[in-house]
Amino acid sequence: MDRTVIRLGLLGLGPIAQMPFPTTLLTEYGELPQSVVIHSGAVAAMGATQLALTVVPLAFFSGLCLPPSSPDFVSPTGAKPCGRR
């Protein structure tokens, strides 16, 4: 779980660090559809990683998925294991 959150956090920093380029592109060439597409793609990438950073811990801690304690792990609620810890 911790590794997943760290990786998602680092993945989310990429689009955030690159935002000055699409913003400048949109400011200077706002009339071109390509600049709008590039900027909206960067914003969508940031939103997707932020959404994943919200959903993954919520799913882990709400019982939607549980860490396996043994190879034959069976949850009483039917939740599936989240993966390796």
C-alpha positions in Angstrom: 0.0 0.0 0.0 2.8 2.5 0.9 4.7 1.7 -2.2 1.7 2.2 -4.3 0.9 5.6 -2.8 4.5 6.7 -3.2 4.6 5.6 -6.8 1.3 7.4 -7.5 2.6 10.5 -5.8 5.8 10.5 -7.9 3.8 9.8 -11.0 1.5 12.8 -10.2 4.5 15.1 -9.8 5.5 14.6 -13.5 2.5 16.4 -15.0 2.6 19.0 -12.2 6.3 19.8 -13.0 5.5 20.0 -16.7 2.5 22.4 -16.3 4.4 25.6 -17.1 5.0 24.3 -20.7 1.3 23.6 -21.6 0.2 26.8 -19.8 2.7 29.0 -21.8 1.7 27.2 -24.9 -2.0 27.9 -24.2 -1.2 31.6 -23.4 0.8 32.2 -26.6 -1.2 30.0 -29.0 -4.6 29.8 -27.4 -6.3 30.1 -30.8 -4.8 26.8 -32.0 -6.7 23.7 -31.1 -3.5 21.7 -30.6 -2.5 24.0 -27.7 -5.9 23.5 -26.0 -5.6 19.7 -26.5 -2.1 19.6 -25.0 -3.1 21.7 -22.0 -6.3 19.7 -21.4 -4.3 16.5 -21.6 -1.9 17.7 -19.0 -4.7 18.8 -16.7 -6.4 15.4 -17.2 -3.2 13.5 -16.4 -2.9 15.6 -13.1 -6.5 14.9 -12.3 -6.2 11.2 -13.0 -3.2 10.8 -10.7 -4.9 12.8 -7.9 -8.0 10.7 -8.3 -5.9 7.6 -8.0 -4.2 9.0 -4.9 -7.6 9.5 -3.4 -9.2 6.2 -4.4 -6.4 3.8 -3.6 -6.1 4.6 0.1 -9.9 4.8 0.4 -10.3 1.4 -1.2 -7.6 -0.1 1.0 -8.9 1.2 4.3 -12.6 0.9 3.7 -12.5 -2.8 3.3 -13.1 -2.9 -0.5 -9.8 -4.8 -0.7 -7.8 -6.3 2.1 -4.1 -7.3 2.4 -3.7 -11.0 2.2 -2.4 -12.6 5.4 -1.8 -16.0 3.8 -2.0 -17.7 0.4 -5.4 -19.1 1.2 -6.8 -15.8 2.4 -10.6 -15.5 2.4 -12.3 -12.4 3.5 -15.6 -12.7 5.5 -17.0 -9.8 3.4 -15.9 -11.3 0.1 -13.4 -8.5 -0.5 -10.5 -9.3 -2.8 -6.9 -8.9 -1.7 -5.2 -5.7 -2.8 -1.9 -7.3 -3.7 1.4 -7.6 -2.1 2.4 -5.6 0.9 
